[in-house]
Amino acid sequence: MSIEYVEQQLGAAERVLYTERHHWVFFVAEMIKWILFAAAVLVLVILLRVWWLPDAGWVWYLLLVFLVPAGRIGWGFLSWKMNVYVLTNRRVIESTGVLSKRVADSSLEKLTDIVLKQSILGRMLNYGDVIVLTAAAGAGINDLKQIRHPAEFKTQMLNAKEQLERDLGASN
């Protein structure tokens, strides 16, 4: 799982406080899309079989109708499991990718603002976007899209930033 990949990149005094991933509803929506695609292709293959395809070759088309969507659904599930958002006592980390990985992080110390966006459906199903704005020049934004429990993630982030500021103030 992707959390182990992120844990390998933590600093010596850094610890994971909270993890989150995309809401399951987006994986299910993607799955439904591919099932509908398979149904449409199945109807097309059956119609072509009746009108045009020779007797021997149509079975292979049926196999493709189910293999392509099944592979895409499997890949979508892997992607859903591997994409993770991690809050540590020092930073917010976004880790994405199945075979190749992309890890973006924002320091809590440089965090300036957090934007929480939830639609009506997002509020009902408890998902939304959390946008992390930092004072870092250049790449100071993490856009955590469609995550589960976005308000809790935001609260945990604010608590971690406050604790970091207390720790830094105590060391000065």
C-alpha positions in Angstrom: 0.0 0.0 0.0 1.1 3.6 -0.6 1.3 4.6 3.1 4.4 2.4 3.5 6.0 4.2 0.5 5.4 7.5 2.3 6.6 6.2 5.6 10.0 5.4 4.0 10.4 9.1 3.2 9.7 10.5 6.6 12.3 12.4 8.6 13.8 11.0 11.8 11.5 13.0 14.1 8.5 12.9 11.8 5.5 10.8 12.5 2.2 10.1 10.7 -0.8 11.8 12.4 -3.6 11.2 9.9 -4.1 9.5 6.5 -6.9 9.8 4.0 -7.7 8.8 0.4 -10.2 9.5 -2.3 -13.8 8.8 -1.3 -15.1 5.4 -2.5 -18.0 7.0 -4.5 -15.6 8.1 -7.2 -14.2 4.6 -7.6 -17.8 3.2 -7.8 -18.8 5.9 -10.4 -15.8 4.9 -12.5 -16.7 1.2 -12.2 -20.3 1.9 -13.3 -19.0 3.8 -16.3 -17.0 0.8 -17.4 -19.8 -1.6 -16.8 -22.1 0.5 -18.9 -19.4 0.6 -21.6 -19.1 -3.2 -21.5 -23.0 -3.5 -21.8 -23.0 -1.1 -24.8 -20.2 -3.1 -26.5 -22.0 -6.3 -25.7 -25.1 -5.1 -27.4 -23.0 -4.0 -30.4 -21.3 -7.4 -30.6 -24.6 -9.2 -30.5 -26.1 -7.0 -33.2 -23.0 -7.4 -35.4 -23.1 -11.2 -34.8 -26.7 -11.2 -36.0 -26.0 -9.1 -39.1 -22.4 -9.5 -40.1 -19.8 -11.5 -38.0 -18.9 -15.0 -39.0 -19.8 -17.8 -36.6 -16.3 -18.6 -35.3 -14.9 -15.1 -34.5 -17.6 -13.5 -32.4 -16.6 -15.3 -29.1 -13.3 -13.4 -29.1 -15.1 -10.1 -29.3 -17.2 -11.1 -26.3 -14.1 -11.9 -24.3 -12.7 -8.5 -25.1 -16.0 -6.9 -24.0 -15.3 -8.2 -20.5 -11.5 -8.2 -20.3 -11.0 -4.5 -21.1 -13.6 -3.1 -18.5 -12.4 -5.7 -15.9 -8.8 -4.6 -16.4 -9.8 -0.9 -16.2 -11.9 -1.6 -13.0 -9.0 -3.4 -11.5 -6.6 -0.6 -12.3 -9.0 1.9 -10.9 -9.2 0.0 -7.6 -5.4 -0.2 -7.4 -5.2 3.5 -8.1 -7.8 4.2 -5.4 -5.8 2.1 -2.9 -2.4 3.6 -3.8 -3.3 7.3 -3.8 -3.1 8.5 -0.3 -3.0 11.9 1.6 -0.9 11.9 4.7 -0.6 14.4 7.5 2.5 14.3 9.6 3.7 16.5 12.4 5.8 18.4 9.9 4.0 18.4 6.5 1.0 17.4 4.3 2.0 14.7 1.7 0.1 13.7 -1.4 1.3 10.4 -2.8 -0.2 9.2 -6.2 0.5 6.6 -8.8 0.5 2.8 -9.0 3.6 1.9 -11.0 5.4 5.2 -11.0 4.9 7.4 -8.0 4.5 11.2 -7.5 4.9 12.6 -4.0 4.1 16.3 -3.3 4.3 17.8 0.1 3.7 21.1 1.8 5.4 22.1 5.0 3.0 22.9 7.9 5.4 25.6 9.0 4.8 27.5 5.7 1.0 26.8 5.7 -0.9 30.1 5.3 -4.4 29.0 4.3 -6.6 26.0 4.0 -9.7 26.0 1.7 -12.4 23.4 2.1 -14.8 22.8 -0.8 -17.8 20.6 -0.5 -20.8 20.3 -2.8 -24.2 19.4 -1.4 -23.7 15.8 -2.4 -20.2 16.0 -0.9 -21.6 17.1 2.4 -24.2 14.3 2.4 -21.6 11.6 1.5 -18.7 13.3 3.5 -16.2 14.0 0.7 -14.7 17.2 -0.7 -11.6 19.0 -1.7 -9.0 20.5 0.6 -6.7 23.1 -0.9 -3.5 23.7 1.1 -1.9 27.1 0.4 1.6 27.8 1.6 4.1 30.7 1.6 6.6 28.6 -0.4 7.6 30.2 -3.7 6.6 28.3 -6.7 4.9 25.0 -5.7 3.1 26.1 -2.6 -0.2 24.4 -3.3 -1.5 20.9 -2.6 -5.0 20.3 -4.0 -6.3 17.2 -2.2 -9.3 16.3 -4.4 -12.3 14.2 -3.5 -11.1 13.0 -0.2 -13.1 11.3 2.5 -13.7 13.3 5.7 -12.3 16.6 4.4 -13.4 18.7 7.4 -11.7 16.2 9.8 -8.5 16.3 7.6 -8.6 20.2 7.8 -9.1 20.1 11.6 -6.2 17.7 12.0 -4.0 19.8 9.8 -4.8 23.0 11.9 -4.1 21.1 15.1 -0.8 19.8 13.7 0.2 23.3 12.6 -0.6 24.7 16.1 1.4 22.0 17.8 4.3 22.6 15.5 4.2 26.3 16.2 4.2 25.6 20.0 7.1 23.2 19.6 9.1 25.7 17.5 8.3 28.5 20.0 9.4 26.3 23.0 12.7 25.5 21.3 13.6 29.2 20.7 
